[in-house]
Amino acid sequence: MLNFYPGPSKLYPEVRTYLTDAYEEGILGAPHRGEQFVQLSRTVVGSLKRRLNIPQDYYIFFTSSATECWEILIQSLTKKKSFHIYNGSFGEKWYEYAKKLRSEAEGLRFDINEPMPVDQLDVSTDTELICFTQNETSNGTQVSATTILNLHNRYRDTLTAVDATSSMAGLNLKYIKADIWFASVQKCFGLPPGLAVLVCSPRAIFRAKQMNERNHYNSLVFMYEKMLNYQTTHTPNVLNIYLLKRMLEDRSFIKQIDIDLTDRANELYEFFGQFTEFKLLVENEEVRSKTVLALEANERLVEDIKKRALHHNIRLGNGYGPWQRNTFRIANFPAIGNEEYEELKRFFLHYYA
């Protein structure tokens, strides 16, 4: 089965070997307060910083999912409110979540064909956290490094948090330009779901300590205190942390992965731009995602394409949110090989050219 679903997505083929090794090495039954786990955790943190270009003074934590990160950040870094800038379902869900915890949370929606409107933002001075999604998996858009820099320069005194779920480990993100980044591992990391990586700047940790919110097992200040000894507040997903260690050791550095993914994204956009029965959902090339392509057609054709592809052992992504019925999505993740995209292209040329 060729899997182009944008998460949970295709695993790196080596995961099969890693799984056996994890069992053989006895890490799966090791106590999570013991030296074996602590060594594993320390190694993974070092590898993440080195391989993904994360600044040395940033802190790294393990959580269960990106959704859990939404909750941690709102409860541990805001007393009053956050401000959410979004153009798709995942950014909007984060905003809805924030409103349940802090009723004064504010949001601004922008169009999928427009860059994030940094110049038009009106973020009040009592806002404690500005939140946005770097790569919106629901519609195939992304916020560029330049836009993130502009936001950073405009609101230097306010913490910024970035959901990078479908770009971390795929793109060379400029972590220094925001205080918090997080991602689940079932997309560009090419691993099974159930683990997320949360990256925080010293400023974010300073704020967490100031607030000193300790009402939850996943309060950020608790997590920080435990991670000083490379431990977690809860029994962690040891297997996935081990898989993450192995995956990072066997992959190129992020700079090269980014170059390869960007080249392939450009080829895919060019390829899918030639069809007449369906079209690219995002018309503005500047804001198109490099890791998730969204294609638009009438409902009947979308159903036909997905069913026919499945018949040929090709799994395409369903549409999501408002685009659920009239789009399908294709992941451009590092674990998927170039020859698999060649087969995907042959399928589309055969049936829809």
C-alpha positions in Angstrom: 0.0 0.0 0.0 1.3 3.4 -1.0 0.4 5.8 1.8 0.0 9.5 1.1 -2.3 10.2 4.0 -1.2 13.4 5.8 -1.0 11.8 9.2 -0.8 9.2 10.6 1.3 8.7 7.6 3.8 6.3 6.2 6.4 5.1 8.6 10.1 4.9 7.8 10.6 1.3 6.6 13.5 0.9 9.2 10.9 1.2 12.0 10.4 -2.6 11.7 14.0 -3.2 12.7 13.9 -0.5 15.4 10.9 -2.2 17.0 12.7 -5.5 17.2 15.8 -3.8 18.6 13.8 -2.0 21.2 12.5 -5.3 22.5 15.9 -7.0 22.4 17.6 -4.1 24.2 15.1 -4.4 27.1 14.2 -0.7 27.0 10.4 -1.4 26.9 10.4 -2.8 30.4 12.9 -0.4 31.8 11.7 1.9 34.7 11.2 5.4 33.5 13.0 6.8 36.6 16.0 4.5 35.9 19.4 5.2 34.3 18.5 3.4 31.0 15.6 5.7 30.3 17.4 8.8 31.5 20.3 8.0 29.0 17.8 7.5 26.2 16.0 10.8 27.0 19.3 12.7 27.2 20.4 11.3 23.8 17.2 12.1 22.1 17.2 15.7 23.3 20.8 16.1 22.1 19.9 14.6 18.7 16.8 16.8 18.2 18.9 19.9 18.8 21.7 18.8 16.5 19.7 17.3 13.7 16.8 19.9 13.6 18.9 23.0 14.3 17.1 23.7 17.6 19.1 26.4 19.7 21.2 24.8 22.5 19.5 26.9 25.2 16.0 25.8 24.3 14.2 23.1 26.3 12.7 20.0 24.9 9.8 18.0 26.4 7.8 14.9 25.5 4.0 14.9 25.4 1.4 12.6 24.0 0.2 14.8 21.1 0.1 18.3 19.6 -3.4 18.6 21.1 -2.0 18.1 24.5 0.5 20.9 23.8 -2.4 23.3 23.1 -3.7 22.6 26.6 -0.3 22.7 28.4 0.5 26.1 26.8 -2.8 27.8 27.6 -3.0 26.5 31.2 0.7 27.1 32.0 1.5 30.3 30.2 -1.7 32.4 30.3 -3.7 33.8 33.2 -6.0 35.8 31.1 -5.8 35.3 27.3 -4.1 34.2 24.2 -4.5 35.5 20.6 -4.9 33.0 17.8 -4.3 33.7 14.1 -5.7 31.0 11.8 -6.9 30.1 8.3 -7.8 26.5 8.8 -9.3 23.8 11.0 -6.3 23.0 13.3 -5.6 26.7 14.1 -9.3 27.2 14.7 -9.5 24.1 17.0 -6.6 25.4 19.1 -8.5 28.8 19.4 -11.7 27.0 20.4 -9.8 24.9 23.0 -8.2 28.1 24.4 -11.6 29.7 24.9 -12.8 26.8 27.0 -9.8 27.3 29.4 -9.6 31.1 29.1 -12.9 32.7 28.0 -11.2 36.0 27.0 -9.1 34.3 24.3 -9.2 36.2 21.0 -8.9 35.0 17.4 -8.5 36.3 13.9 -9.2 34.3 10.7 -7.4 35.1 7.5 -7.9 33.8 3.9 -6.2 30.7 2.7 -4.8 32.6 -0.3 -3.4 35.5 1.7 -0.2 35.6 3.8 -0.8 36.0 7.6 -1.7 39.7 7.9 0.9 40.7 10.4 0.6 44.4 9.6 -3.1 44.4 10.3 -3.0 42.6 13.7 -4.4 44.4 16.7 -3.0 42.3 19.6 -3.9 44.0 22.9 -1.2 44.6 25.5 -2.7 42.1 28.0 -2.3 39.2 25.5 0.2 36.7 27.0 0.6 34.3 24.1 0.3 34.7 20.3 -0.6 31.3 18.7 -0.6 30.2 15.0 -0.1 27.1 12.9 3.0 27.1 10.7 1.7 24.5 8.4 -2.1 24.1 8.2 -2.7 20.4 7.4 -6.4 20.9 6.7 -5.9 23.1 3.6 -2.3 22.9 2.5 -1.1 26.4 3.5 2.0 27.5 5.4 3.3 30.6 7.1 6.7 31.6 5.7 9.9 32.2 7.7 9.7 35.9 6.7 6.2 36.3 8.1 7.2 34.6 11.3 10.2 37.0 11.6 7.9 40.0 11.0 5.5 38.8 13.7 8.5 38.3 16.1 9.8 41.8 15.4 6.4 43.4 15.9 5.5 41.7 19.1 8.9 41.1 20.8 7.5 41.3 24.3 4.8 38.7 23.8 5.4 35.0 23.8 4.7 33.3 20.4 3.7 29.6 20.1 3.8 27.7 16.8 2.0 24.4 15.9 4.5 22.8 13.5 2.8 19.4 13.4 3.2 18.8 9.7 6.5 20.5 9.2 8.9 19.8 12.1 11.5 17.2 11.0 10.6 18.1 7.4 11.5 21.8 7.1 14.4 23.7 8.4 12.4 25.9 10.9 13.9 29.0 12.4 13.3 28.1 16.0 15.0 31.3 17.3 12.1 33.4 15.9 9.4 32.0 18.2 9.3 30.9 21.9 7.4 27.6 21.6 7.2 25.0 18.8 5.6 21.6 18.9 4.7 18.7 16.7 3.3 15.1 16.8 5.6 12.5 15.3 3.2 10.8 13.0 3.9 13.1 10.1 7.4 14.3 9.0 9.1 12.3 11.7 7.7 9.1 10.0 6.9 7.4 13.3 3.7 5.9 14.8 1.3 8.3 16.7 1.3 8.8 20.4 4.2 11.1 21.0 4.8 14.8 20.5 7.9 17.0 20.9 7.5 20.4 22.6 10.3 23.0 22.2 10.5 26.0 24.5 12.8 29.0 24.7 14.3 30.2 28.0 11.8 33.1 28.0 8.9 30.7 27.8 10.3 28.7 30.8 10.9 32.0 32.7 7.2 32.8 32.2 6.1 29.4 33.3 8.1 29.7 36.5 6.7 33.2 37.1 3.1 31.9 36.8 4.0 28.7 38.7 0.8 26.9 37.6 1.0 23.4 39.2 -2.6 22.1 39.0 -2.0 19.4 36.4 0.3 16.5 35.8 1.3 18.2 32.6 1.8 21.7 34.0 4.8 23.2 32.2 6.7 24.1 35.4 6.4 20.4 36.6 7.6 19.2 33.2 10.5 21.5 33.3 11.6 20.4 36.8 11.4 16.7 35.8 13.3 17.3 32.5 16.2 18.8 34.4 17.0 15.1 35.1 15.7 14.0 31.6 12.6 12.5 33.1 8.9 13.0 32.5 6.0 13.8 34.9 4.2 10.7 33.7 5.0 7.2 32.4 6.2 8.2 28.9 5.8 6.5 25.5 9.2 4.9 25.9 8.9 2.9 22.7 8.3 6.0 20.5 11.1 7.9 22.2 13.4 5.0 21.4 12.1 5.0 17.8 12.7 8.7 17.6 16.3 8.2 18.8 17.0 5.6 16.1 15.2 7.6 13.4 17.2 10.8 14.1 20.5 8.8 14.0 19.8 7.4 10.6 18.5 10.6 8.9 20.3 13.4 7.2 20.5 16.8 8.9 17.4 19.0 8.5 19.0 21.4 6.0 19.3 18.6 3.4 15.8 17.1 4.2 14.4 20.6 3.7 16.1 21.0 0.3 14.9 17.6 -0.9 11.3 18.2 0.3 11.1 21.7 -1.2 12.4 20.4 -4.6 9.8 17.6 -4.5 7.0 19.9 -3.5 7.8 22.2 -6.5 7.7 19.2 -8.8 4.4 18.0 -7.4 2.8 21.4 -7.7 3.9 21.7 -11.3 2.6 18.2 -12.0 -0.8 18.7 -10.4 -1.2 22.1 -11.9 -1.6 20.6 -15.4 -4.9 18.8 -14.8 -8.3 20.3 -15.8 -10.8 18.1 -13.9 -9.4 19.1 -10.5 -7.2 22.0 -9.3 -4.9 23.0 -6.5 -7.0 24.4 -3.6 -4.4 27.1 -2.8 -3.9 29.4 -5.7 -1.2 31.7 -4.2 2.1 30.0 -4.6 3.7 32.0 -1.8 1.5 30.4 0.9 1.3 26.8 -0.4 2.5 24.2 2.0 5.7 22.2 1.1 4.5 19.2 3.0 0.7 18.8 2.4 -0.9 19.4 -1.0 -4.7 20.0 -1.2 -6.5 19.4 -4.5 -10.0 20.5 -5.2 -12.8 19.0 -7.4 -16.5 18.4 -7.2 -17.6 15.9 -4.6 -18.4 13.1 -7.0 -14.9 13.3 -8.6 -13.1 13.5 -5.3 -14.9 10.3 -4.2 -14.1 8.6 -7.5 -10.4 9.5 -7.3 -10.0 8.3 -3.7 -11.8 5.0 -4.4 -10.0 4.3 -7.6 -6.6 5.1 -6.0 -7.5 2.7 -3.1 -8.3 0.0 -5.6 -4.7 0.5 -6.9 -3.3 0.3 -3.4 -2.8 4.1 -3.1 -4.2 5.8 0.0 -4.9 9.5 -0.5 -5.9 11.8 2.3 -9.5 12.8 2.8 -10.4 16.5 2.8 -10.7 18.1 6.3 -13.1 20.5 8.0 -14.9 22.9 5.5 -13.0 21.2 2.7 -13.9 17.7 3.7 -16.1 16.8 0.7 -14.5 18.8 -2.2 -10.8 18.2 -1.6 -8.3 15.4 -1.2 -4.8 15.8 0.3 -1.4 14.3 -0.5 1.4 14.3 2.0 5.0 15.2 1.0 6.8 13.7 4.0 10.4 12.6 4.2 9.6 8.9 4.8 7.8 8.6 1.4 10.2 7.7 -1.4 10.5 9.4 -4.7 9.6 6.2 -6.6 6.3 6.2 -4.7 5.5 9.7 -6.1 6.4 8.5 -9.6 3.8 5.7 -9.2 1.3 8.3 -8.0 1.9 10.4 -11.0 1.5 7.4 -13.3 -1.9 6.7 -11.7 -3.1 10.3 -12.3 -1.8 10.5 -15.8 -3.5 7.2 -16.7 -6.9 8.0 -15.4 -7.3 11.8 -15.3 -5.0 13.4 -17.9 
